[in-house]
Amino acid sequence: MVDEAGRPIGAADKLSSHHADTPLHLAFSCYIFDAHGRLLLTQRAATKKVWPTVWTNSCCGHPAPDEPMEDAIARRVSYELGMRIDSLSVILPDYRYRTTPYNGIIENEVCPVYLAKASADPQPNGLEVMDWRWVAWPAFLDEVSSDNADRLSWWCKDQALNMRDQPELLDYLA
């Protein structure tokens, strides 16, 4: 858990702390790109408590207490996607959001957004990811703006709109 300034104030179990009044907590979102500049989108497993079956960015998660964010991202990418990332950089260091309820759960996170590169396809953990696909960034932005955008997680759509014009993103698309 974190205070309004993003400073740690305690810890709580993930499953018991996500509900209709989720306290502010630390998380991360990671957007993984391949050598062709395509984004890895993932579909959350149907068994997930939070946002099941929804398509989203490559990997999301929460660091353990005192765990460096880079280590947390590498840990979750390995666990969820069965892959390693080759590089990592933050693109939205101060991103924060609070969602409207989805299946009775509100997300309320200080959630820096990272870009990563990978050189292999994922081998996903079925408990976390039910499907995946590589997509060109322009096609992804079209999807974010389409009538089918409700298939994407709230945070993924909002993050995409916040980072679409960031110069750091151009390096990943090159």
Secondary structure, 3 states (H helix, E strand, C coil): CECCCCCECCCCCHHHHCCCCCCCEECEEEEEECCCCEEEEEEECCCCCCCCCCEECCEEECCCCCCCHHHHHHHHHHHHHCCCCCEEEEEECCCEEECCCECCECCEEECCEEEEECCCCCCCCCCCEEEEEEEEHHHHHHHHCCCCHHHECHHHHHHHHHHCCCHHHHHHHC
